[in-house]
Amino acid sequence: MTVLATYVERDSPVHRLPAGVKLGGLVVIAALTVFLRDWWQTAALLVLVALLYAAARIPWRAAAAQLRPVALLVAGIGVFQVLVAGWERAVLVCGGITALVALAALVSLTTRTDALVEVVVGLAGPLRRFGVDPERVGLLASLGIRSVPVLVGLAREVRDAQRARGAATRPVAFLAPLMVRSLRHADQVAEALAARGIDD
C-alpha cells in the first residue's frame, strides 16, 4: 500500500463510524492541540493516534506512507525548535503536526470518498440561500480528494524519469515538468466534465 490517503477496505469500529463523526472529531482534536502545553500531552496524543490506527487495522506500510511527504518538513522544524527552545518544545510542536497529519490521513483511509462528499454537501446546504450550489461544492471536494493520489503518481513519474536520464534533482528541474503534467491533467478533467454537460 503506497498510495497516499487511499481508502483501505476493513471491517473495523473506526470504519463503521459515520463520516461526519470522524470529520467532527478531527476538527475538535485539531482545536484542542492549541491548548497543549507539555510534551507528554503530545506524546499521549500520538499514542492515541497509534491506537486508532491499530483499531482500524491499517497496515503499517499504509500508515507510514501518510507521514513520508511531511517527514523532512517535520524534521527541519524539530531541529530548529531544539536549537531555539529545547527538546520539549520540539516534541510538542512536531508531535502535534505529526498527530494531525496522521489523523487526517486516517479519516481518508477509513472513509469512502462518497461519504466525505455527502458530509461536505450537507454542511454547504445552508449556503444555498446565498447562491452557493452545495452539489458543486461537493464535486469540488471530490475532485480535490481524488486528485491527491494522481498528483503523487505524477511526481513519482517525473522523479523516476529524471533518475533514468541521470538528470540533476534540482527543485526547478523537478517542479517544472510536474507543473506541466498537472496542468495537462487538469485540462483533461475539465474536458471530461464539459463532455458530461458540466460547465466551467
N, C-alpha and C positions, 0 to 999 in steps of 0.2 A: 504494500500500500504506500504509494509515493505521491499521489495527487493531493494537493493542498485542500483541506477542508471539504472533502467529498463524502457524501453520506455513506455510512457503514451500516449495513443491514444486521441488526441484532434484536433479540427479544430480551430487553433489559428494562429495569424500572426507569432509567433515565430516558430511554427511547419512548417509553409509554407516556411520559409526561406531556401535557399539551404544549404546543409551540409557544403560546402566549405566556405560560408559566415560566418556561425556560428563558425567554427573552426578558420577561419582567425580573426574574432572578438575576440575570446578567446585569441589568441596569442597577438594581439595588446593590449588588456587590461592588460594582464599579463606583457607586456613590460612597459606599462605606470605606473603600480604600483611602479616601481623602482623609479620614479620621484616624487612620493607623499611625501610631507614634513610636512603637517599639519594634525591633527587628523580629522578636519572637512572634508577634502578631502576624507579620507577613509570612513567617515560616509556618505558622498554623494554617494560614490561608492556602499555602502551597500544598500542605498535607491534605487539606480538604479537597483541593482540585485533583490530586492524585487518587483519592478515594472515589471521587465521582467518575474518573476515567476507568478505574477498576470495576465500579458498579455497572458502567456502561459496556464493559468487556471490549474496550477499544484496543486493538493490537498496539504494542509498544512502538512499532515502526511508524504507524499512522500518527500516534501521539507525538513522537519525536519530529516527524515531518512538519508539524504545525509550528514548531518553535525554531526550526532551522533558518527561515528567512530573517528572523529578528535576532539571531544569536550574536552576530557581530555588533549590532547596534547596542544590545544589552551589555555585552562585554565592554564596549567602549565607555558606556555610561558608568558601569561598575568601577572601572579603573579610575575614571575622573572623580567619582564620589569617594573612593578610598583615599585618594590623594588630598581631596579638599575637605571632606567631612568625616572620614573614618569608615571602617568596615561595617559598622552597624547601620549607618545611613545608606551605604551601598546595598546591603541586604534589603533594607526597607524599600528603596526605590526600584531596584532591579527585580526583586521578588514580586512587587506589585505589578510591574509591567508584564512579567512572565505569567503571573496568575491570570491576568485579564486576557492576554492573548490566548492562553490555553483554554480559558472558559468560553471565549467567543468561538474558538475552533470546535469545542465540544458541542456547542449548540448546533453548528453546521454538520458535525459528524453524526449527530443523533436525531436530526430533524430533517424531514424531506423538504426540498425547496418549495413545493406547492403549499405546504403547511405554513412555512415562513411568509410566503407571499400573501396568504389569506389573512395572517395577522396584520401585515402592513396595510392591506386594503381596508381591513376593519378599522384600524387606527386612523386612516385617512378619510374615513366616511364622513365625519363631521365637517370636513373641509369642503364638501361638495357645495355647500351654500355659498362659498366664496369663489366658485368657479373651478375648483380643483376636481379632476376626474380620478377617483380612487383606483379605478381599474388601470389607468395609465401609470399611476404611481406604483401599483403592484407589478406591472410589466417592466418598469424601470428597475425595480428591486430584483426581479427575476433575472433580467439581463445582466445586472451587476454581479449577482451571485454566481451565475453560470460562466461569466467571463473570467473569473479568477483562475480556475484551473487552465483555461485556454491560454491566458497570458503567461502563466507559469510554464506551460508547454512550449510556447513561442520562445521564451527566454532560454529554455534548455536547448532548443534547436539552434538558436543563434550562438550560444556558448559552444555547443558541440561542433558547429561548422567552423568556428574560429580555431578551435583546438585542432581540427582535422587539417586546416591550412597552415597551422603553426603561426597564426597571427597573434599580435600582441593583445593582451587583455586589458587595454586601457578603457576607462569608463565611456569615453566618447565613441570608441570603436564598437563597444557593446550596445550602447543606448541607441545609436543612430539606426542600425538595422532593426532593432527591436521596435523602435517607434514606427518605422515604415511598415513592418509586418502587422503591428497593432492597428494602424490606420487602415490598412488593407482589409483586415478582419472586420473592423467597424463598418467599412463600406459594404462588405458582403452581407453583414447583418441588416444594414439599412435597406439594401436592395431586396432582401428576403421579406422584411416587414412590409415594404411598399408593394411587393407582389401579392401579399395577403390582404391588401386593402387598408393597411395602417399607414396614415400619413406621417410626415416627419415633424 
